[in-house]
Amino acid sequence: MAALARWCLKRRLVVIVLWLAVLAGAASAAAVAGSAYSNDYDVPGTESAQAAALAAKAFPEQAGDGDRVVWHTDPGREPVRSATVEARMTGVLDRIADLPGVAAVGSPYAGPDGARQISPDGHTAYATVTFERPADDLPASQPRAVVDTARAAAGDGLQVEVGGSAIALTEKPDTHLSELIGIAVAAVVLFVAFGSLAASLLPIITAVVAVGTATLGITLLGHVMTVADFAPMLGMLIGLGVGIDYALFIVTRHRQGLRAGLSVPEAAERAVATTGRAVVFAGGTVCVALLGMLILRLSFLNGVAIAASLTVVLTVAASVTLLPALLGTIGPRALSRRERRRLAAGARPSEAPTGLAARWSAFVERHPRLLGGLAAAVMLVLALPTLSLHLGTSDQGNNPVGSTTRQAYDLLAGDGANGDGANGPDAGSPGADGGGAGVTGGGSNGAAGEAAAGSGFGPGVNGPLTLVAHLDGAADRVALSRLEDALRGTEGVASVQGSASTDVTAPSSGDTSVITVIPETAPQSERTSELVDRLRTEVIPAAERGTSLEVYVGGLTASYDDFAEVIVGKLPLFVGVVIGLGCLLLLLAFRSVGIPVKAAIMNIAAVASSFGVIVAVFQWGWGSEFLGLGRAGPIEPFLPVIMISVLFGLSMDYQVFLVSRMYEEWRETGDNCRAVRVGLAETSRVINSAAVIMIAVFAAFVLSGDRIIAMFGIGLAVAVALDAFVLRTLLVPALMHLLGGANWWLPGWLDRWLPRLSIEPPERAEAPRPVEELAQRAEAPEHAGAP
């Protein structure tokens, strides 16, 4: 590390130019290649994936994305069947059919089959718009043209809205405001901490260059593997947080060297050789936690894991190469003017911890039981809502109330703007239907998913189930007809569309049929998930019995349920691997059994408490509409996996920076009380400053308006706040005071067997005191209590 720092300092202009060239090259390549993100939840081998594959093979002309134009007239005005409304909307639909990228438009006014697209009360109708390509492959300009053309017809008592996955491309939030707010807050905190404008700008410049390069790299990554469309924003959220923090730690150490009288190159070299090693180790733990998602073997999560890891790798690389080059460029201006004047006058300020940090450290030492119990109680209370966690996939019924996709969803469900056709605000909360404890893959409360009779089409129309059947002969066709009759009498089914003998048979193949089942409840409803299970386990097997008929249940709800079921099934293995790898790294670094065990417990506590807050805000709806994040709904099934990866990595960061200083003092003195007190006093200020920056960056992304990113933002901000201000500065030191020398216990045979992995520079890591000697000193009377 020292050699790398010297090279970067001597050739700082070359380093800066190389980083800018990489950034410019990535920008050019991304501009030429464009984006290729995919939100494909299908898991190979699941029933919904088989249904989608069979339907796509038999109906290639329907491979494009299908969206809806919905129009509504208020009661008391002329119905949608009136000549005026029909002429107006027919003209609009004809213009939409001529737009680029539109393959077909299904009008409710075209033929007798269109009658099903007009609500029973005659005041709501919809037309289907089929694009030539799936939504992930469409340029945003094509659905934007559909939205503009459709909504231009609104007025004079006619409401026109547009919904669907392609239309959602027009409502992609602009994250630049979130980025700017987070960066601005970070700049203020850095300036307050450093008192130097130049020093406060370096962490931001380093993070922005690294994250910008990573974001452009993620764009290119989407062309070679499945990468979710929220992956760049997630990477940006993580990268800005950890990137600014890593640079903050190195700049802080550099400033300490300057105040101690070192030259600029010496101070920068020592900062990279010491704190830079801790940054590399901390970044490695984050990457290990993120790459743990690969064991799930889900292409959707593989792309997210690699994209986020790429961002962390680049932020670490920038912190140990670009940052020292910038430190050499600004020279002594890393110190404030007052500090430079004192240094010129020969004053050497003491680096011993004073003030609030020292007093707090001593206070924790005097009252470890009381403060530890208080911290544990806070974490437990915040974690309680996690017991009612329900996994499911939010849809456009969870969009902000003013969006056209949300309005279209509500009109189809028959709710107007009231929001009763999807999940109500009480969905999944204690006492609500389906809101019991436990983790399921079924979505959230379905009780709120009922629509008034005759109003709209019912909430199930927003998430129809698709039954795809493989037919082999006349017997199978007869069996499929019986299945259709059985479906109409099945509990939870509102209507059945299509016929096994007519419009549902593909003319090109003749052996594949599709039946559309409209549930009575909303796509997110737990009762809709129960209907999927009932069809798969009872209704369909009864119809298949004695024939070669094969029927697969697909559709959005079915695919989301299958995805959630796979995630939940593999979650224990994933958590075990992430915890195990993290504990192994800490065991190698700190030569202690107790340190990794406490870290694992603290990380689990942080994850549980942050999920408690997420459940309260997004599933119970405590403030979600106020924050512009839409109504209450389920928690995304992939959120636990990604959140656990990120939080375990970030928690390890603070654990490393806090315990490494304690470990250093322990090795020098063998006094546990002194080690904990000094370590907490000397690191708490920089950890708290880093936490404030990370919280600001994460919380700012709530303003993005994207529900998924807002979940990450709130969850990560809460977790970092609890980790820094409750766990690392309160519960961890309290436990370490109570455990005494046992914190550093390691069996002698294991100490001899484990390889050496030191966070400290080589010259300081040599000849460590034997574990047995430190343990004996810790048990000596003079080290039994506080000095």
N, C-alpha and C positions, 0 to 999 in steps of 0.2 A: 504493500500500500504506500509506503514511504517513497519507493522508487517511482511509482505511478504519479504521486503528487509532485515530485521533483520534475518529472518530464512535462507534466501539464503546466507547471509554473514557468519553466524555461521556454516553453513553446506555446504560451497562452494564446497568442494570436492565431496560431495554426489550429489549436483546439476549438476556439470560438468559431472560426471559419468552417471547420469540418462539421460542427453541429448545425450551423446554419445551412450548410450545403445539403446535409442529410434531410433537414426539414423541408428545404425547397424541393429536393428531389422527390420526397414522398408526396408533397403537395402536387407536383406536376404529374406523377404517376397516378395518383388518386383522381385528378381531374380528367385524365384521359380514360382511365378504366371505368370510372363511375362506381356507384355502390351496387352491391348484390346481396343485400341482407335477406334473411328468410326466417319467418316465425312458424316453422313447421314443427308442430307438437306431436306428429305421428311417431309412434314407437313401433318399429318393425316387429311383426309377430302378434301384435294386439288385434283384437277383432275389428276395431274401428279402422285400423290401417289396412286390413284385408278388404274391408268394405270399400274404402276409398280407392284402392288399387284396382279392384274389380270394376267399379263404376267408371274409373278413368279409362280403362282398357275398352270397355264396351261403348262408352259415350265420349269419344275424344272431342267431339264438337262442343261439349259442355265443360271442357277443361278450364276455360277462363273463369274469372271471378264474377259472381252474380250479386248485384246490389239492387236497391229498391228506391224508387221515387214514390213518396207517400203524400197524398193531399187530403185535406179535411175541410169540411164546412161546418160551422157551428149550428146546433139545433135552432130551428126558427128560420134558417136560410135555406135556399134551394139545395137539394141533395146533389151528390156527385154524378147522379145519372141524368141530371137536367141537361138540356141541349146546350145551354151557355157554358156550363162547366166542362161538358164533354168536348165541345168544339175547342175550348181554350186549352185543355190538357192534351187533346189529340195532336194539336199543332206543336205543342212543346215536345211530346214524345217523338214526333216525326223529326224534329230538329235534333233531338238527342241521338236518334238512330243514325243520323248522318255524320255524327262527330267522329273524329279519329279514335281508333282503339275500341269502339263499340261494335260488338258482333251482332247483337239482337236486342230488341225491346219487346217485352210481352205486355201488351196493353189489356186492361180490364174491359175495354170496349170492343175488343176483337174476338168475336165468336162467343158461343155459349160457355166455353171453358173459362172465359174471363170473368164470369159472374162470381166465381169463388174469391176474386180479388177485390170485391166490394163488400163492406161490412154489412151485417144484418140491418143496422139502422139506416143504411144508405148515406151516411155522412163521411165515410172514410174509404179510400181506395188506394191501391198501390199498383205500380208497374214494375216488372223485373227488368233490370238492365244487365245484360251479360257482356262482359269485356272479352276481348280476344285473347288476353293472357291473364294469368293469376295476378293477384294484387301485388305480390312481391316483385313482379317483373314490370309493373306499369310505371311509366313516368308520372309524376304528380300532376303534370299539366292536363292529362286526359281525364281523370276523375274531377279535377277542378273545373274543367269545361262543362261536365255534366251537372255539377252543383250550380254553377252560374246560370246555365240555361234553364234548369228546373226552377230555381228560386226566383227567377225573373218573372215567373207567371203568378207569383203570390200577390195578394191584394184584393180589395173589395170583398172581404169576408172569406177569401180562400187562402188557406195555409198550405204551403208546399215545403216539405223537408226531404232530405236524402240520407239514406243510411247504408251501411255495408262496409266490408273490410277495405275495399278500394277507396271508398269515400273518406275513410279514416285517414288516408294519406294527406288529405287537405287540411287536417286538423293537427298535424304534427306540431308539437310545441317548439318554440324558439328558445333554446337553452342559453343563449348569449347573455340574457339578463341575469340568470342564475349564476353563471360563471363570473360575471362582472361584480355582482354583489359579494360573492364569496371571496373573490380576490381583493376587493376593496376592504372588507373587514380584516382579512389577513394582513394587508399592508398596514392598517392602523395598529393592529396588535404588535406587529414586528417593529414599527417605529417607536411605539411606547416602550417595548422591551429593550431596543438597541439605542434609541436616541440618535440614530444616524440614518439619514435617508438612503445613502448608498448601500449600507448593510441591509436595510429592510427591503430593498428592491431585489437583492441577489437571490434569495429563496424563491421569490415570485418568478423572476426571469428564468431560473433553472427549471422550475416546475412547468411553466408554460411551454418552454421549448421541448421538454421531454414529453409532456402530455400531448402537445400538438403533433409531434412526430408519431407518437403511439396511435393517436386517433386516426391519422391518415393511413398508418399501417394496418389498422383494423379494417378500414375500408377496402384495402387490397386483399386482406385475409378472407373477406367474404366471397372472393372469387374462387378460392380453393377449398373452402369448407363451409359448413352451415354456421352462420353467425347471426344471432338475433339482432333485430333493428335497435334494441335498447343497449346493446353491448358497447358501442362507442360512448354513449352518455354515461353508462356505468363505469367504464374505464376512465373517463374524464373525472367523474366524481371521486373515484378512488385515487387516481393519479394526482389530482390537485391537492387532496388531503395529505397523502403520505409524502408527496414530493416536496411540498412546502415544509412539512415537519422534518424530513430528513435533512434538508438544507439548513433549517433552523438549528438543529443540533450541531452541525459542523461549524456554522458561522459562530455560534455561541462559544465553542471550544477555541476557535481561531481568535476571537476577541479576548478570551482569557489569556492566551499566549501573548498577544500584543500588550495587554496590561501588565504582564509579568516581565516585559522588557525584551521579548524576542523580536527579531526582525520579521518583516512580512513573509518572506519565503519560509523561514523557520516555523512561524506560527501556523501557516497554512499546511505545511508538511506534517507537523505534529497533529494538527486537527484531523487530517485525513487518515494518518497512521493510527490514531486512537479511536475517535468517534466515527471515522469513516468505516472502520472495521465493524463497529456495532451496527452501522447503517446497512452494510452488506449482509450481516447476519440477520438483522430484522427483516430486510427485504426478502431474504431467502425463506424465512419462515412464512411470510405472506404468500410467496409463490408456491411453497409446498402445500399450504392450506388450500389455495385456489386450484392447483393442479390435482388435488384430491378428488375433484369432481370427475376426473377422467375415469375413475374406477366404476362410475355409474354406467359408463358405456352408452350414453345418450348423446347423439350428435348435436342436439339443441344446446346441451350444457357444455359439450366439448369446446364449441366455438367461444362461448362466454368465458370459460376457464382460461383458454389460451389468450384471448383478447385482453382480459384483465391482467394476466401474468405478464404479457408483453409490456403493458403500461408500467407495471411495477419495476420490471427489469430496466426499462429506459429511464425511469426516475432515479433509480439507484445509480445507474451508469452516469447520468448527468451530475448527480451529487458528488461523485468522486473524481470526475474529470472536468466537466464544464465549470462547476462551482470553484474549485481551486484556481482555475485560470481567471475567472472573474475576480476572485479575491486578490490575486496578484495584480490585476488591472487597476482596482480601486486603491490599492496600497493601504496607508494608515487611515484612510477615510472610513474604514470599517468601524472605527471608534468615533464617538461623538466629539464635537469640538472641545467640550469641557474635559473629556477624558484625554484628548491629545494634549491639551494645555497642562494637565496634571502630570502626564507622562514626560513632557518636555521639562517640567520643573523638577523631575527626579522623584516624584511621589510614586509609591508602589502600593496601590490599594490592596487590602487583604481580601483573599478569595474565600476566607472562612465564611460559612453561611451565617447570616444575621437576619434580624427582622422577623417578619411573620413566619417564614419558612422554618427558621430555627426554633421559634417558640411553639409552632404547631408540632414539630417533630418531638420536642420534649413533652408536650401535652399528651400525645399518643402514647409515649413511653410510660407516662404515669398512670394512664387510665385505659389499658388495652382491652380489658374485659367489657367495660361499659361501651366504649366506642365500637369495638368489634361487634357486640350484640346489636347496637343501633344500626350499624351498616348492614348487617345481615337481615334485620327486620325490613329495612327499606327495600332491599333487593327482593325479598320474599313477597312483599305486598305488590310490587310492580310486576312480578312474574305470574301472579295468580290468573290474570285473564288468558294466559297462554293455554290453560286447561280447556278453554272452549274454542281453541283454534280449529277452523274448518278450512280445508284446502279446496279450491275451485278456481275457475278462471273468470275474471271479470269480463264483461262485454260492454256494448255501447249503452246499456242501461245504467252503467256506472259513470258515464261521461258527465262532465259539467252540464248543468241544466240548460244553459244557453246554446249548446252546440247543436248543429243540425242533426247529427247522428243520434243524439239523445232524444231530440224531439221526434224524429222518425220512429225510434224504438217505442217511445211512449204512445204515439198515435196508433201504431200497429197493435200494441197491447191493450189499448182502450183506456189509457190513463190521462190523456192530455198532458199537462205539465205537472200532474200531481205526484208522479213517481211511484204509483202503486203497482205497476205491472211488472216490476222487477223485484229486487230485494228491497224491502222497506227498511227504514232506519233501525228497526229492532232486530234485523236479521242476524241470527247467530248469537244474540246476547243472552245472558242468563234468563231463563224463564220463557224464552221464545220457543216456538215449535222447531224442533231439530237443533236446539242450541245446547245440548248437553255436553259434558266434558268428553275429552278425547280428541284425537286427530283423525279425520276421515278425508276421503278424497271426493266427497260428494257435493261440495259447494256449500251454500248457506241456506238460511231459512226459506222454505217454500211457501209458508203461510201467507206471505205478503204478495204472492205471485198470482192472485186471482184477479180477473177483470170482471167488471160489471157486464151482465148479460146484454148483448146487442151493442155494446160499446167497443169499437175496434174489432180486432180478431182474436183477442185473448193473448196472454203473455207467451204462450207456447209457440206462436207463429214466428217469434224472433229466434227460436232455436229448434227447428224441426229435426226429428230423427229420420235417418235414411236407412231403410231396410233393403239391402242389395242381395238378390237371390240368384244362385246359379241353377239353371233348369236343365234337366236331362230327360226329355220326353214328356208325354201327355200326363203321366201320373204326377209328375212334379208340378205341372201347371194346375192340375186339380187341387193338389195339396196347397199350392200358393193361394188359390182362390179361397180355400177354407181358412187359411191363415188371415187373409184380409177380413173375412167375416168375424173371426175371433178377435182381431185387433179392435174392431169397432165396439166390441163389448168389454174390452179390457179396462180395468180401473186406471184412471189417470190419462186416458186417451181422449182428446177433444174431437179429433176428426182424422179420417184416413183419406189420403188423396192418391189417385192412380188406380189402375186395374191391372191385374196380372195378365189379362188377355188382350188388352188394347194398348193404351198409350205408354205403358211402362216397359214394354218390351223393345229392346234395341233392334231396329230394323237391320243393322249391319251384322249383328251377331246371332240374334234369335235365341240365345240361351242365357241371357241376363235380363233380369227385371228389377225395377226399383219401385218401392212403395214408400211414400212420404207419410210419416205419422206426426201429427201435431199434438204435443202434450197439453194438458190443461194448465200446467204451471210453467213458470219462467225457466230459461236455460240454466240459471244459477241455483234453482230450487233443489233442495235435497230430495223432494218428492219426484222431480224429474229424473234424478239419478236412480232413485228407487224403481222408477218405471223402466229405465234401461236394464237394470238387474232382473226385473220381473220378465221382461221380454226375452232376455237371454237364457234364463234358467227355467221358465215355465211355459210361456206362450209359444215361442218358436220351437223348442224341442218337441212339444206335443204335436205341432203341425208337421215336423220333419219325420216323425216316427213312422217306420215302415216304407220310407221312400228314399231316393237319393238326393232329395232337395237339401240345399245348403243355403242358409240365410244368415247374413252378417248385419249386425246393428252398427251403423255409423252415424255421422253427423257431428256437429261441434260439441254438443254435450257429451256424447259417448267418447269422442277422442280426448276431451279434457279429463273425463273420469279415468280413462285408461292411463293417461299420462300421469295423473296424480297417484293412481294406484301403484304404478311402477316406482315413482319417486318415494312414496311412503314405504314400500317394501324394501328398498335399498338404503333408506336413510340410516338405520342402525349401523350397517357396514361402513357407510361413508363417515359417520361421526366417529366411529371407533378408529378408523384409519387416520383421520385428521388429528384426533387427540393423541393417538399413539406416536405419530411422526413428530408432532410438536413436543411431546414429552421427551422423546429420544434426543432431539436437538438440545433441549434445555439440560438434559442429563449430561450430555457430552460437554456442554459449555460451562456448567456450574458444578459438576462433580458432586451432585446431591440428589437424593431421592425425594426429599421434601419439597424442594423448589418446583420441580415439574408437576408433582401431585397438586400442590396449591394452585399453580398456574392453570391446570386443567379445570379445577373446581371453579376458579374465578372466571374463566372463560365461559363455562357453562352457565354461571350465574348471569353474566353480562348478556349472553344470547337469550336466555329465558326472559329476563326483564325487558329487553328491547322488544321482544316479540309480544310481551304483554301490552306494551304501548301501541304497537302496530295493530293488534287485535282491537283495542279500545277505539282507535281512531278510524280504521278502515273497515273492520267487520261490524263493530257496534255503531259506527257512524258518529262518534263523539268529535264533532268539529270538521268532518270531512267536507261537507257542503260549504262551510264557512271558509275553508282553505281553498275552495275552488276545485276540489278533487272528486266531485260527484257524490252520489249517494252511497250508503253502506253496501258492502258486498263481500265476497269471499276473499281469502288470501291466495295469491298466485301459488300454484303447487311447486314451482321451482324456487320460490323465494327462500324457504328454509335452507336449501342446499347452498345457494349463493351467499346468503347472509352468514351462515355458519362459517363458510370458507373465509369470507372477508373479515368477519369479527374475530375469528381465531387468529388470523394473521395480524390484525391491528392490535389485539390484546397482547400478543407476544412482543410487539414493538415496545410497549410501555413496560412490560415485564423485563425485557432485556435491558433497557436503559436504567430502570430502577435497581434491579437486582445486581447488575454488573458492578455498580458503584458499591453496593453493600458487600458484594463478594470480594472486591478489591480490599476494602477495609478489614474484612474478616480474615483474609489471608495475611494481612500485615500484623494484626493484633490478636486474633483468636477470640475477640470479645464480641459476642453476638449483639448485646445491647448497643454498644458503640457503633457497630457496623450498620445496624438498622437505623439508628438515630442519624448518623452522619450521611448515610445513603439517601434517606428521605429528605433531609434538610438540603442537601446539595443538588438533588435532582427534581424536587417537587416543583420549583418555580418554572424550570424549562419544560417539564412535562405538562404543567397546567397551561403554559403559554401555547404549547403545541396542541393541546386538547382544544383550547378556545378557537384556534385557527381551524382545526379539522371540523369542529362542530359548526362553525360559521359556513365553511365550504359545503358540508353535507346538508345543513338546514336550508341553505339558499336554493338547493335543487328542488325543494318543495314548491317553489314558485314556478317551476317549469310547466305545471299543469298536466304533466304526464303521471297517471296514477301509479304505474309500476316504479318509475324513477322516484316519485314522492315516497313510496313505501321504503325504498332503499335509503333515501335521504333522511327520513324521520328515524328509521331503525338504526342507521349508523350513527346519527347525531346523538340519539339517546344512549346508545351503547358506549360511545366514546366518553360522553359526559359521566356516565356511571362508572366506567372503567377508571377514568382519571381522577375524579373527585370523590368517589366512594370506595372503590376497590383498591387502587394503587396507593392512594394517600391516606387511607383509613383502615380498611379491613386487612389488607396484606401486611402492613407493618404491625398492626395489632396482633395478628396471628403469629408473626415472626417473633415478637416480644414474648408471647406466651409459650412458644415452643422452645425458645432458647437455642442451645447448641444443636438440638435435634434438626434444626433447619438444614444444617450442612452435613448431616450424617450420610455416609456412603460405605457400604461394606468393603473391607479391605480387598477381598478377592475381586470385587467388581471394579474397584479403583485401578487395580493392576491390569485388569482385562480390557477396560474401555480405552479407546484411542484418545489422544489429546486433541481437543478442539478449543482453542482459546480465543476469546473476543479481544483480549488485550494484545498490544504489540509484542513481537517475539522477545525483545529484550526484557520486557516486564513479565512475560509469561514463563521465563525459564526458572528452573529450580523452585517449584512451588513447595510450600511446606506440606509434609505428609498429612493426610486426613487424621491419622491417629494423634499426631502432635497437636493439631488444632483442637481436636475433641478434648484432649487432656487439659489444654489451657482453658478451654471454655468451662471445664468442671472445677477449675481451681477457685479458691475462695475469693481472690481479688477480682475475678471476672464473673462472679455470680450475679452481680447486680449492676446497676448503672454506676459509672465512675463518678 
